[in-house]
Amino acid sequence: MVKGDYQRIIRHCIKGEEKFMEHKKTEPENSETILRVEDVWKIFGKDTDVRNLLSSDIRNASKEEINKTRCVLGLRNISFNVRRGEFFVIMGLSGSGKSTLIRCLIRLINPSAGKIIVNNEDICAFDKEQLMNFRRYTTAMVFQHFGLLPHYTVLDNVAYGLKVRGMSKEDRYERAREAIETVGLKEWEDYLPSSLSGGMQQRVGMARALAQEPEILLLDEPFSGLDPLIRRQMQDELVDLQVSLQKTMIFVTHDLDEALKFGDRIAIMKDGEIIQLGTPEEIIATPENDYVRDFVQDASPAKVLTSGQIMKEPDLLIHEWQGPQATRHMFRSAKDEFAFFIKRNREFVGIITRNDVRELARKKQGALHDILITDVPVCGPDTIVEELFPLATSSPYPITVIDENKKFMGIIYNHTIIDSMYQDTEVE
Ligand SMILES: Nc1ncnc2c1ncn2[C@@H]1O[C@H](COP(=O)(O)OP(=O)(O)OP(=O)(O)O)[C@@H](O)[C@H]1O
């Protein structure tokens, strides 16, 4: 499981969406690669100019040098893999090459060089018919400008792609209705797009893509044209959708928050190149250069770091076979005011305070169990730091990190949370 999964598990658990947890738990860590992009270049220009350029030594040429040759550099040396079921985000500022890249992935733009391998076949070698089938059956794309047919109803818009596939009217309407219901527009089937708000039209765009039942869903800045509230709602719905459908999604955005919210992994582009590819945490915690550092400087590490990354070893870990005297002795050489009490199998039971141990040892009667404090804050190793704030403020005790079998993993003090937010680049 990649770290990005953990973040979203927690986000959704907090929203009470257990289904997400179940889904992500079952997702294999090394799930199969569905898409492999190998050394893809796109140079815009006349064929002969592009050929000349590609046969020359352009690997070391700057974008400006290339652009001086009557050609424009779109993409340079792009390579990455996408796993089946992954939410892969391509992020960059305007002109960085995002749209060119996502369009190359279905050959709406033909790459000038390189391979794009989907399900072990290089789509760059496809003939017209293979390409048409690939676009009809394997992929679907959602665009920023919804691209709906204005004189078709919502139902017909959604069913249209299935019609060109040759599906019977009954079957395509059935599938279209299901997709429309999935995006929450059941009551709007018979309306024309002009009667719908921007957000609703984008839902139709989404339904149209989903009705195709593609293996890979490509989304090119689908929410950019929407106002912030609707945008946020649509973002949440898209995450839910991926949870329930487990689709491979490739999502283009210029918005870092959107990228962090969705991405299992994010590819950051600049001048036609991927300059960093990693999980949201990797990108926030270890930006590879100044450009990425500038980009992410406003993003709070608290939004991406997890409790497992910031937890510490406790000063004192007390095992259940240890008695009050031994514990008191151990406290003498410890700085901390708390000890963490665990069973033989490392199951976490509770916290013991220095004062209570001293009192117990002084009375010379009673057991550690008598002074155990069990109402203490706990979390899993994957809780996002931001989600720890309420836990940290609701209790005088440190937060204990436990695994899914309640086994003790580490502890987090309030000051550790604060430190993690102001740390520069290193995460333990
Ligand atoms: N058809 C074209 N002909 C010539 N140059 C192009 C063409 N399409 C894109 N480019 C150039 O390729 C580079 C990448 O453009 P692209 O549209 O992919 O960027 P982008 O990151 O998607 O930007 P935006 O967010 O503004 O859409 C830019 O320098 C652009 O000028």
The ligand as a Tripos MOL2 file, in Angstrom:
@<TRIPOS>MOLECULE
LIG
   31    33     1     0     0
SMALL
NO_CHARGES

@<TRIPOS>ATOM
      1 N1         -0.5440   22.6280  -31.2650 N.pl3     1 LIG1
      2 C1          0.5480   23.2090  -30.7740 C.ar      1 LIG1
      3 N2          1.4480   23.7940  -31.5780 N.ar      1 LIG1
      4 C2          2.5660   24.3460  -31.0950 C.ar      1 LIG1
      5 N3          2.8830   24.3680  -29.7960 N.ar      1 LIG1
      6 C3          2.0220   23.7970  -28.9340 C.ar      1 LIG1
      7 C4          0.8140   23.1980  -29.3730 C.ar      1 LIG1
      8 N4          0.1650   22.7150  -28.2900 N.ar      1 LIG1
      9 C5          0.9270   23.0040  -27.2320 C.ar      1 LIG1
     10 N5          2.0390   23.6560  -27.6050 N.ar      1 LIG1
     11 C6          3.1300   24.1110  -26.7420 C.3       1 LIG1
     12 O1          3.5150   23.0420  -25.9260 O.3       1 LIG1
     13 C7          3.8190   23.4840  -24.6290 C.3       1 LIG1
     14 C8          2.9530   22.7340  -23.6090 C.3       1 LIG1
     15 O2          1.5930   23.1230  -23.8070 O.3       1 LIG1
     16 P1          0.3840   22.4380  -23.0230 P.3       1 LIG1
     17 O3         -0.8910   22.9720  -23.5760 O.co2     1 LIG1
     18 O4          0.5390   20.9630  -23.0270 O.co2     1 LIG1
     19 O5          0.6250   22.9780  -21.5470 O.3       1 LIG1
     20 P2         -0.3480   22.8750  -20.2950 P.3       1 LIG1
     21 O6          0.5320   22.5780  -19.1380 O.co2     1 LIG1
     22 O7         -1.4510   21.9330  -20.5680 O.co2     1 LIG1
     23 O8         -0.8770   24.3580  -20.1970 O.3       1 LIG1
     24 P3         -2.3640   24.8610  -19.8430 P.3       1 LIG1
     25 O9         -2.5830   24.5300  -18.4060 O.co2     1 LIG1
     26 O10        -2.2770   26.3430  -20.0890 O.co2     1 LIG1
     27 O11        -3.2970   24.1560  -20.7510 O.co2     1 LIG1
     28 C9          3.5690   24.9890  -24.6160 C.3       1 LIG1
     29 O12         4.8100   25.6200  -24.8180 O.3       1 LIG1
     30 C10         2.6650   25.2140  -25.7990 C.3       1 LIG1
     31 O13         2.8810   26.4580  -26.3650 O.3       1 LIG1
@<TRIPOS>BOND
     1     1     2 1
     2     2     3 ar
     3     2     7 ar
     4     3     4 ar
     5     4     5 ar
     6     5     6 ar
     7     6     7 ar
     8     6    10 ar
     9     7     8 ar
    10     8     9 ar
    11     9    10 ar
    12    10    11 1
    13    11    12 1
    14    11    30 1
    15    12    13 1
    16    13    14 1
    17    13    28 1
    18    14    15 1
    19    15    16 1
    20    16    17 2
    21    16    18 1
    22    16    19 1
    23    19    20 1
    24    20    21 2
    25    20    22 1
    26    20    23 1
    27    23    24 1
    28    24    25 2
    29    24    26 1
    30    24    27 1
    31    28    29 1
    32    28    30 1
    33    30    31 1
@<TRIPOS>SUBSTRUCTURE
     1 LIG1         1 GROUP 0 **** ****
